[in-house]
Amino acid sequence: MTTTTPILLASTTLLLLTLGIGLARAMIGPSLQDRMLSVQLMGTGGVALLLLLSPLLAMPALIDVALVLALLASVAAAALTRREIDDD
């Protein structure tokens, strides 16, 4: 156990808390924009969590998964923005 492991574990715990709050906000709403923003928060938190778990679990493949999740989150934001423009 290195000296950075407790810091990584504390950061991971805080990110899990953030993901839980984002999930609650996505379920509550009230508008589509609020829900999309909370989904973006969960995507960002998920990327950060995967990047923190990669050295903790000694699994470098988690970095690739985090990059794919980041790309999917940006595509979702672009799709919502495009949908909002088309609805006006």
CORWOGI-V173349 format. One line per field, one symbol per residue. phi: phi as a letter, one per 30 degrees, with the letter a starting at -180 (. if undefined). burial: I if it has 9 or more other C-alpha atoms within 8 Angstrom, else O. A space follows every 10 residues. Layout:
BEGIN
phi = ???
burial = ???
END
This chain:
BEGIN
phi = .ddddddddd dddddddddd ddddddddid cddddddddd dddddddddd dddeddchbd dddddddddd dddddddddd dddddddd
burial = OOOOIOOIOO IIOOIIOIIO OIIOIIOOIO OOOIIIOIII IIIIIIIIII IIIIIIOOIO OIIOIIIOII OOIOOOIOOI OOOOOOOO
END
